[in-house]
Amino acid sequence: MSTAESTAESTAESTAESTAEAATRTAAGSPARRTPGLVPVKETLRSAERRPRHPDEPGTPPARTPWSFWRLLRSELGLTFRRPRNLLMLAALGVVPVVIGVALRVVAGEDGMGGIIEDVAGNSLMLTFVSFSFLVLLLMPVVVSVVAGDSIAGEAGAGTLRYLLAAPAGRTRLLAVKYLNAVVFAYAVTAVVALSALATGLALFPAGDVTLLSGTTIPMGEGLLRILIAVGYVGAGMAALAAVALALSTFTEVSIGAIAATIVLIIVCQVLRAIPELGSITPYLLPTRFTNFDAVLRSPIDTAALGEGLLAFGAYIVLFGSIAWARFSGKDITS
């Protein structure tokens, strides 16, 4: 046998042994030896999918953590309370109790004045309840509707909604953040009215025991506690309205449309309440429950009225929150 034939035969045998050894390794679970420059495409894709990415690697989405929700909420609250429009609305609401207090102080000295003017002139704390009576049916709902109605539609109109959804929050978390932001602003609106009315009342009218609508007199400390209860109740009503505005905000990309629709809805409810023939539907209208805060002016506190109002607010939050989630979770985001 020639030298060339011997070399070719040995080369073929060694190649066959290498192939058999590679097949044995693959069957045993060991990685097969790869020829440089020849990488199977399927194996490359498979190994890329199995290989865990490093969190700092480019193209890797940030991981969802419990803190990401609160960071997003903190950022949303910062944007809401730094926006000049929202600050101006809060300031305007804070001025209204001052105007009411000054007007009542001017007419309080005239003879023949009674009723609510006499109640406010007799004690400074009553100005808070009077201010709520004036503002809770229209002005406070308008301010809350502006923020809640702008929450989703405003982002869509500005073209930033897709970028927010690219964050690890997801649609449900983003919707929850938007609603909690509106709830915090609703309570801020209520607190501004209460604090402004309380400060104005203490400056213009005497402080002391409070005479309730039932004729019972309570000490000032208990009166302050009842104001706190009224703030919590009115804030819950504004939170229910925020759920309505948020749901309407998911149906449009124009924020003014959601805001206007919410305001029109409130006005229509007020008109329906004024028609005696429609008294059967009045208890189911949201604004009907806004004024139930006067239950704290009874002795004892009318907890049944407060409970019915809170139950109605909860029902509105669940109903319109579900509508908002159903619409937003399946909505095509094009902007």
BAROBA-772465 format. One record per residue (C-alpha): residue number from 1; x, y, z; residue in one letter. Coordinates in pm, 1 decimal, always signed. Layout:
R;resi;c1;c2;c3;resn
R;NUM;X;Y;Z;A
...
This chain:
R;resi;c1;c2;c3;resn
R;1;+0.0;+0.0;+0.0;M
R;2;+141.1;+344.7;-87.5;S
R;3;+214.6;+620.0;+157.7;T
R;4;-62.8;+844.4;+17.0;A
R;5;-321.8;+572.5;+53.6;E
R;6;-215.7;+504.8;+412.8;S
R;7;-240.6;+877.1;+499.8;T
R;8;-586.8;+906.8;+342.9;A
R;9;-709.8;+597.0;+524.9;E
R;10;-581.1;+720.3;+863.9;S
R;11;-736.7;+1061.2;+806.5;T
R;12;-1073.7;+905.0;+727.1;A
R;13;-1056.2;+683.1;+1036.0;E
R;14;-970.9;+978.1;+1263.1;S
R;15;-1255.7;+1183.8;+1113.4;T
R;16;-1498.9;+897.4;+1169.9;A
R;17;-1378.1;+858.6;+1528.4;E
R;18;-1420.6;+1235.2;+1589.8;S
R;19;-1772.0;+1224.4;+1447.2;T
R;20;-1863.9;+925.9;+1661.7;A
R;21;-1716.6;+1091.0;+1968.3;E
R;22;-1913.2;+1412.5;+1900.0;A
R;23;-2231.7;+1213.3;+1859.2;A
R;24;-2165.3;+1033.3;+2186.8;T
R;25;-2106.7;+1364.2;+2363.7;R
R;26;-2426.0;+1512.3;+2226.5;T
R;27;-2628.1;+1208.6;+2332.3;A
R;28;-2473.0;+1220.3;+2678.5;A
R;29;-2569.3;+1586.8;+2718.4;G
R;30;-2223.5;+1737.6;+2659.6;S
R;31;-2200.1;+2022.8;+2408.5;P
R;32;-2074.1;+1912.7;+2069.9;A
R;33;-1753.4;+2061.4;+1935.4;R
R;34;-1830.7;+2323.6;+1673.3;R
R;35;-1633.8;+2396.3;+1361.1;T
R;36;-1517.4;+2759.1;+1363.7;P
R;37;-1740.0;+2976.3;+1147.9;G
R;38;-2018.7;+2717.3;+1120.4;L
R;39;-2276.7;+2783.2;+1394.2;V
R;40;-2620.8;+2624.7;+1350.2;P
R;41;-2889.5;+2893.1;+1337.9;V
R;42;-3145.8;+2695.1;+1540.5;K
R;43;-2894.6;+2627.1;+1814.0;E
R;44;-2793.1;+2992.0;+1823.5;T
R;45;-3153.3;+3105.6;+1867.3;L
R;46;-3219.7;+2837.5;+2125.7;R
R;47;-2914.5;+2924.3;+2329.5;S
R;48;-2992.0;+3296.2;+2305.4;A
R;49;-3340.0;+3238.8;+2440.7;E
R;50;-3211.3;+3026.9;+2726.8;R
R;51;-2926.7;+3256.8;+2821.3;R
R;52;-3043.3;+3501.3;+3091.9;P
R;53;-2976.7;+3862.7;+3010.0;R
R;54;-2794.2;+4087.9;+3246.5;H
R;55;-3019.3;+4367.9;+3381.6;P
R;56;-2778.8;+4633.8;+3249.1;D
R;57;-2753.9;+4479.6;+2902.3;E
R;58;-2887.6;+4712.4;+2628.8;P
R;59;-3228.9;+4612.0;+2501.4;G
R;60;-3327.0;+4440.6;+2825.1;T
R;61;-3655.5;+4581.5;+2967.0;P
R;62;-3633.6;+4690.5;+3330.8;P
R;63;-3763.9;+4435.4;+3574.4;A
R;64;-4095.6;+4494.7;+3748.5;R
R;65;-4046.9;+4553.0;+4117.0;T
R;66;-4289.7;+4654.2;+4390.8;P
R;67;-4110.8;+4987.8;+4411.1;W
R;68;-4164.9;+5070.4;+4043.7;S
R;69;-4535.8;+5129.6;+4110.6;F
R;70;-4464.0;+5377.4;+4389.0;W
R;71;-4192.1;+5551.6;+4187.7;R
R;72;-4437.4;+5596.9;+3901.9;L
R;73;-4704.1;+5726.1;+4142.7;L
R;74;-4458.4;+5968.1;+4302.5;R
R;75;-4359.4;+6096.0;+3960.0;S
R;76;-4724.8;+6137.7;+3860.0;E
R;77;-4806.4;+6326.1;+4180.6;L
R;78;-4507.9;+6552.9;+4126.3;G
R;79;-4624.3;+6639.2;+3776.1;L
R;80;-4981.1;+6700.9;+3895.5;T
R;81;-4894.3;+6929.3;+4184.9;F
R;82;-4627.9;+7119.2;+3991.8;R
R;83;-4854.3;+7199.8;+3700.7;R
R;84;-4948.1;+7570.4;+3707.3;P
R;85;-5303.8;+7503.7;+3591.0;R
R;86;-5373.0;+7271.6;+3884.1;N
R;87;-5213.6;+7508.7;+4134.3;L
R;88;-5425.3;+7796.9;+4003.8;L
R;89;-5742.6;+7590.0;+4041.6;M
R;90;-5650.0;+7500.8;+4400.2;L
R;91;-5578.2;+7866.1;+4474.3;A
R;92;-5910.4;+7973.9;+4323.8;A
R;93;-6096.6;+7721.4;+4539.0;L
R;94;-5909.7;+7847.1;+4844.6;G
R;95;-6024.0;+8202.5;+4775.4;V
R;96;-6394.7;+8114.8;+4757.0;V
R;97;-6436.7;+8040.6;+5132.4;P
R;98;-6264.1;+8372.3;+5206.5;V
R;99;-6512.9;+8556.2;+4985.5;V
R;100;-6804.9;+8372.1;+5146.2;I
R;101;-6674.2;+8448.9;+5494.4;G
R;102;-6623.6;+8818.6;+5422.9;V
R;103;-6970.4;+8846.3;+5266.8;A
R;104;-7132.1;+8675.8;+5567.5;L
R;105;-6933.6;+8896.6;+5804.5;R
R;106;-7059.2;+9209.6;+5630.0;V
R;107;-7426.4;+9111.4;+5644.6;V
R;108;-7407.6;+8948.8;+5988.3;A
R;109;-7451.6;+9282.7;+6165.7;G
R;110;-7780.3;+9364.5;+5994.6;E
R;111;-8103.0;+9312.7;+6185.2;D
R;112;-8335.8;+9030.4;+6095.5;G
R;113;-8063.3;+8799.2;+5971.7;M
R;114;-8104.2;+8436.7;+6073.3;G
R;115;-8063.8;+8087.1;+5944.6;G
R;116;-7724.6;+8000.7;+5805.0;I
R;117;-7587.7;+8352.8;+5851.9;I
R;118;-7670.7;+8343.7;+6219.3;E
R;119;-7512.4;+7999.0;+6251.4;D
R;120;-7187.0;+8111.2;+6092.1;V
R;121;-7178.1;+8436.4;+6286.5;A
R;122;-7221.8;+8238.7;+6605.0;G
R;123;-6925.1;+8006.2;+6546.4;N
R;124;-6628.7;+8003.3;+6313.1;S
R;125;-6638.7;+7629.2;+6241.9;L
R;126;-6971.6;+7654.6;+6063.5;M
R;127;-6806.7;+7837.4;+5772.0;L
R;128;-6645.2;+7509.2;+5667.3;T
R;129;-6979.6;+7337.2;+5624.4;F
R;130;-7124.1;+7640.5;+5446.2;V
R;131;-6830.7;+7642.8;+5203.4;S
R;132;-6879.0;+7274.9;+5129.4;F
R;133;-7247.5;+7339.3;+5062.6;S
R;134;-7161.3;+7605.5;+4803.9;F
R;135;-6871.8;+7427.8;+4632.3;L
R;136;-6939.5;+7054.2;+4644.8;V
R;137;-7213.1;+7053.7;+4381.5;L
R;138;-7027.3;+7226.5;+4096.7;L
R;139;-6691.2;+7398.5;+4147.4;L
R;140;-6513.7;+7114.6;+4326.6;M
R;141;-6638.3;+6855.9;+4071.5;P
R;142;-6514.1;+7078.5;+3787.7;V
R;143;-6162.5;+7096.7;+3933.7;V
R;144;-6146.7;+6721.1;+3996.1;V
R;145;-6282.6;+6649.0;+3648.0;S
R;146;-6004.3;+6853.0;+3487.3;V
R;147;-5730.2;+6639.4;+3643.8;V
R;148;-5903.9;+6300.3;+3617.7;A
R;149;-6035.0;+6360.6;+3266.5;G
R;150;-5690.2;+6462.6;+3147.7;D
R;151;-5518.4;+6155.3;+3295.8;S
R;152;-5536.1;+5915.1;+2998.8;I
R;153;-5668.8;+6134.2;+2717.8;A
R;154;-5405.1;+6398.0;+2787.5;G
R;155;-5123.6;+6145.1;+2751.5;E
R;156;-5275.7;+6010.3;+2430.2;A
R;157;-5320.0;+6358.4;+2288.8;G
R;158;-4960.7;+6452.1;+2370.9;A
R;159;-4829.0;+6130.2;+2214.4;G
R;160;-4665.8;+6007.6;+2536.0;T
R;161;-4900.3;+5720.5;+2620.7;L
R;162;-4702.9;+5462.4;+2422.3;R
R;163;-4382.8;+5559.3;+2600.9;Y
R;164;-4552.3;+5522.4;+2939.2;L
R;165;-4676.7;+5177.4;+2843.5;L
R;166;-4322.5;+5078.3;+2744.4;A
R;167;-4227.2;+5116.2;+3110.0;A
R;168;-4253.1;+4810.7;+3335.1;P
R;169;-4576.1;+4936.9;+3493.9;A
R;170;-4808.2;+4788.6;+3230.7;G
R;171;-5161.2;+4899.8;+3149.3;R
R;172;-5330.7;+4794.3;+3471.3;T
R;173;-5065.3;+4950.4;+3691.2;R
R;174;-5062.2;+5268.2;+3484.3;L
R;175;-5440.3;+5295.8;+3514.6;L
R;176;-5417.3;+5239.2;+3891.0;A
R;177;-5148.8;+5507.1;+3920.9;V
R;178;-5357.6;+5754.4;+3723.3;K
R;179;-5661.0;+5690.1;+3941.8;Y
R;180;-5469.6;+5712.0;+4270.8;L
R;181;-5318.7;+6037.5;+4150.9;N
R;182;-5669.9;+6172.9;+4084.5;A
R;183;-5786.6;+6052.9;+4428.1;V
R;184;-5498.7;+6229.6;+4603.0;V
R;185;-5578.2;+6547.6;+4410.7;F
R;186;-5947.6;+6512.7;+4502.3;A
R;187;-5859.7;+6498.6;+4870.8;Y
R;188;-5621.0;+6790.9;+4823.2;A
R;189;-5909.6;+6992.3;+4677.2;V
R;190;-6128.4;+6903.2;+4975.8;T
R;191;-5854.4;+6983.8;+5226.1;A
R;192;-5782.2;+7322.0;+5065.1;V
R;193;-6147.3;+7424.5;+5092.9;V
R;194;-6170.9;+7304.8;+5453.0;A
R;195;-5846.7;+7470.0;+5568.7;L
R;196;-5925.3;+7797.9;+5394.1;S
R;197;-6276.4;+7806.6;+5544.1;A
R;198;-6147.2;+7714.5;+5889.4;L
R;199;-5876.7;+7982.5;+5885.4;A
R;200;-6120.0;+8245.4;+5755.0;T
R;201;-6382.6;+8149.2;+6011.2;G
R;202;-6137.5;+8171.0;+6299.8;L
R;203;-6024.5;+8514.8;+6177.4;A
R;204;-6371.0;+8664.5;+6124.1;L
R;205;-6603.3;+8489.9;+6369.9;F
R;206;-6586.1;+8384.9;+6734.4;P
R;207;-6457.9;+8040.9;+6825.8;A
R;208;-6615.0;+7820.9;+7089.7;G
R;209;-6890.0;+7567.2;+7132.1;D
R;210;-7072.7;+7465.8;+6814.5;V
R;211;-7450.2;+7454.0;+6789.9;T
R;212;-7558.8;+7173.6;+6558.6;L
R;213;-7861.3;+7162.6;+6330.1;L
R;214;-8039.1;+6949.1;+6588.7;S
R;215;-7992.5;+7223.9;+6849.2;G
R;216;-7731.5;+7037.0;+7052.9;T
R;217;-7416.1;+7219.8;+7156.4;T
R;218;-7080.7;+7043.1;+7133.7;I
R;219;-6731.4;+7160.2;+7233.6;P
R;220;-6493.6;+7301.8;+6974.5;M
R;221;-6268.8;+6994.0;+6981.1;G
R;222;-6555.2;+6768.6;+6880.5;E
R;223;-6652.3;+7020.7;+6615.0;G
R;224;-6304.7;+6991.4;+6462.0;L
R;225;-6338.1;+6613.5;+6463.7;L
R;226;-6667.7;+6640.9;+6277.4;R
R;227;-6502.4;+6866.2;+6020.0;I
R;228;-6240.8;+6595.4;+5968.6;L
R;229;-6515.7;+6338.2;+5911.5;I
R;230;-6682.6;+6571.2;+5661.3;A
R;231;-6351.3;+6613.8;+5476.1;V
R;232;-6313.5;+6237.2;+5449.8;G
R;233;-6669.2;+6195.6;+5322.6;Y
R;234;-6652.9;+6476.6;+5065.3;V
R;235;-6313.7;+6350.4;+4946.3;G
R;236;-6464.9;+6006.1;+4889.9;A
R;237;-6738.2;+6165.7;+4679.3;G
R;238;-6479.1;+6346.6;+4467.6;M
R;239;-6288.1;+6017.0;+4432.2;A
R;240;-6603.8;+5855.2;+4291.7;A
R;241;-6636.4;+6140.9;+4044.0;L
R;242;-6269.9;+6091.5;+3948.5;A
R;243;-6351.1;+5729.8;+3854.3;A
R;244;-6623.1;+5854.6;+3619.7;V
R;245;-6388.4;+6107.1;+3456.7;A
R;246;-6112.0;+5845.5;+3425.0;L
R;247;-6347.6;+5605.0;+3247.8;A
R;248;-6453.4;+5876.5;+3003.2;L
R;249;-6087.3;+5965.4;+2951.2;S
R;250;-6015.0;+5618.5;+2810.9;T
R;251;-6265.7;+5667.5;+2527.0;F
R;252;-6100.4;+5969.3;+2367.3;T
R;253;-5762.7;+6116.6;+2283.0;E
R;254;-5883.7;+6473.7;+2344.3;V
R;255;-5871.9;+6561.3;+2712.9;S
R;256;-6114.9;+6850.8;+2683.2;I
R;257;-6373.8;+6602.9;+2555.1;G
R;258;-6348.2;+6384.1;+2866.5;A
R;259;-6350.1;+6688.9;+3095.4;I
R;260;-6651.0;+6844.1;+2923.0;A
R;261;-6839.8;+6514.1;+2922.7;A
R;262;-6789.5;+6477.0;+3298.6;T
R;263;-6902.5;+6831.7;+3369.8;I
R;264;-7206.8;+6794.1;+3144.9;V
R;265;-7292.3;+6471.1;+3323.7;L
R;266;-7282.5;+6649.4;+3659.7;I
R;267;-7501.5;+6933.0;+3530.7;I
R;268;-7754.5;+6690.7;+3381.9;V
R;269;-7774.4;+6508.8;+3714.4;C
R;270;-7841.4;+6838.4;+3890.1;Q
R;271;-8120.5;+6917.7;+3644.2;V
R;272;-8274.9;+6573.8;+3691.7;L
R;273;-8267.4;+6620.5;+4068.7;R
R;274;-8468.3;+6940.6;+4031.0;A
R;275;-8756.0;+6765.9;+3853.3;I
R;276;-9001.3;+6630.3;+4113.2;P
R;277;-9145.6;+6372.9;+3872.9;E
R;278;-8803.6;+6204.0;+3852.9;L
R;279;-8768.2;+6161.9;+4225.9;G
R;280;-8747.9;+5782.9;+4187.8;S
R;281;-8406.9;+5802.1;+4019.6;I
R;282;-8265.8;+6079.2;+4236.8;T
R;283;-8111.3;+5845.7;+4498.7;P
R;284;-7903.9;+5676.9;+4225.9;Y
R;285;-7748.5;+5999.8;+4096.5;L
R;286;-7396.9;+6065.7;+4223.6;L
R;287;-7441.5;+6437.8;+4312.5;P
R;288;-7734.8;+6346.1;+4538.1;T
R;289;-7490.7;+6192.7;+4786.2;R
R;290;-7243.5;+6481.3;+4782.6;F
R;291;-7437.6;+6682.6;+5039.7;T
R;292;-7478.2;+6399.0;+5290.7;N
R;293;-7182.3;+6539.2;+5481.7;F
R;294;-7435.0;+6746.9;+5678.7;D
R;295;-7504.4;+6424.1;+5871.3;A
R;296;-7215.5;+6525.3;+6099.8;V
R;297;-7418.8;+6828.7;+6209.3;L
R;298;-7673.4;+6607.6;+6380.3;R
R;299;-7660.1;+6466.1;+6730.8;S
R;300;-7577.7;+6186.6;+6723.2;P
R;301;-7406.6;+6173.1;+6384.4;I
R;302;-7636.5;+6025.7;+6122.1;D
R;303;-7415.5;+5730.5;+6037.8;T
R;304;-7686.9;+5574.7;+5820.7;A
R;305;-7675.7;+5868.9;+5578.1;A
R;306;-7295.9;+5862.3;+5571.0;L
R;307;-7296.2;+5486.7;+5514.2;G
R;308;-7542.7;+5508.7;+5226.1;E
R;309;-7333.9;+5778.6;+5063.9;G
R;310;-7009.0;+5585.0;+5100.2;L
R;311;-7177.1;+5272.8;+4961.9;L
R;312;-7294.0;+5469.5;+4657.7;A
R;313;-6944.6;+5613.2;+4608.8;F
R;314;-6794.9;+5265.7;+4627.5;G
R;315;-7042.6;+5134.0;+4370.9;A
R;316;-6954.6;+5416.3;+4129.9;Y
R;317;-6582.3;+5352.9;+4177.9;I
R;318;-6618.4;+4979.7;+4107.8;V
R;319;-6851.1;+5029.9;+3809.5;L
R;320;-6659.4;+5303.4;+3628.7;F
R;321;-6322.5;+5163.5;+3734.1;G
R;322;-6419.5;+4836.8;+3564.8;S
R;323;-6531.3;+5024.8;+3253.6;I
R;324;-6200.6;+5212.9;+3244.1;A
R;325;-6000.0;+4891.4;+3284.0;W
R;326;-6200.7;+4700.6;+3020.6;A
R;327;-6161.2;+4983.2;+2771.1;R
R;328;-5796.6;+5063.0;+2839.8;F
R;329;-5669.5;+4704.7;+2861.7;S
R;330;-5797.3;+4619.1;+2513.5;G
R;331;-5745.9;+4953.9;+2346.5;K
R;332;-5508.6;+4996.4;+2052.4;D
R;333;-5258.3;+5264.6;+2148.1;I
R;334;-5176.6;+5463.6;+1838.2;T
R;335;-5033.1;+5775.1;+1995.3;S
